Amino acid sequence: MVILYCKNAERSATDISPFFSSQYLIWFFPIAPLITRQNKYVIWLALVITALLIYYEFPLHYNLLQAGDPKLVYALMARNIVLIALAGWLIEWGIITWKIRVNKQ
């Protein structure tokens, strides 16, 4: 049962990965200094961790990733989770900022 679960997790990680292209992360770096919320260092750290995971996967070990090495598949899954969390934080920050602006009017 656990093996089946792990295989499904690996498969879903590799299926969703084309939607999370590494080029999207580069678009976040120029706007990162504009993030002024209280926990901005957590968001910056998430950007750095994601960039390091991308560097670990694609230039260094891409052939192993295509071969389905479990360690790299889990690194890819970790990268996707961090990107989803980062997007969630930024969306939440945008909603809170928008509510504050609307309430001031």
C-alpha positions in Angstrom: 0.0 0.0 0.0 2.8 2.4 0.9 4.7 1.6 -2.3 1.6 2.3 -4.3 1.1 5.6 -2.5 4.8 6.6 -3.2 4.5 5.6 -6.9 1.3 7.8 -7.2 3.1 10.7 -5.5 6.0 10.4 -7.9 3.7 10.2 -10.9 1.7 13.2 -9.8 4.9 15.2 -9.1 6.3 14.5 -12.6 2.8 15.1 -14.2 2.3 18.6 -12.7 5.9 19.8 -13.0 5.7 21.1 -16.6 3.2 23.7 -15.3 5.7 25.0 -12.8 8.5 26.1 -15.1 11.6 27.4 -13.5 11.5 30.6 -15.6 8.5 31.8 -13.5 10.7 32.0 -10.4 13.0 34.5 -12.2 10.0 36.8 -12.5 9.7 36.9 -8.7 13.2 38.1 -7.9 12.8 41.7 -9.2 9.7 42.2 -7.2 10.9 40.5 -4.0 12.2 43.7 -2.5 8.8 45.2 -2.9 7.3 42.7 -0.5 7.0 44.7 2.7 4.8 42.5 4.8 5.8 41.5 8.3 7.2 38.0 7.4 8.9 39.1 4.2 12.0 37.1 5.1 10.1 33.9 5.0 9.0 34.7 1.5 12.5 35.6 0.5 13.8 32.4 2.0 11.1 30.4 0.1 12.4 32.1 -3.1 16.0 31.1 -2.4 15.1 27.5 -1.4 13.1 27.1 -4.6 15.9 28.6 -6.7 18.4 26.2 -5.1 16.1 23.2 -5.8 15.7 24.2 -9.4 19.5 24.5 -9.7 19.9 21.1 -8.1 17.4 19.5 -10.4 17.9 20.9 -13.9 21.4 21.9 -14.7 23.0 19.3 -12.4 20.8 16.2 -12.3 18.3 16.4 -15.2 19.2 13.0 -16.7 18.6 11.3 -13.3 15.3 13.2 -13.0 14.2 11.9 -16.4 15.2 8.4 -15.3 12.9 8.7 -12.3 15.4 8.8 -9.5 13.2 9.0 -6.4 15.5 11.5 -4.6 15.1 14.0 -7.5 11.4 13.4 -7.9 10.9 14.3 -4.2 13.1 17.3 -4.7 10.9 18.3 -7.6 7.8 17.7 -5.4 9.3 19.9 -2.7 10.0 22.6 -5.2 6.4 22.5 -6.3 5.0 22.6 -2.8 7.2 25.6 -1.9 6.0 27.4 -5.1 2.4 26.7 -4.3 2.9 28.0 -0.7 4.7 31.1 -2.1 1.9 31.8 -4.4 -0.6 31.4 -1.6 1.3 33.8 0.6 1.5 36.4 -2.1 -2.2 36.0 -2.9 -3.1 36.3 0.8 -0.9 39.4 1.0 -2.6 40.9 -2.0 -6.1 40.2 -0.6 -5.2 41.8 2.8 -3.6 44.8 1.1 -6.7 45.2 -1.1 -9.0 45.0 1.9 -7.0 47.6 3.8 -7.1 50.0 0.8 -10.9 49.5 0.3 -11.5 50.1 4.0 -9.6 53.4 3.9 -11.8 54.7 1.2 
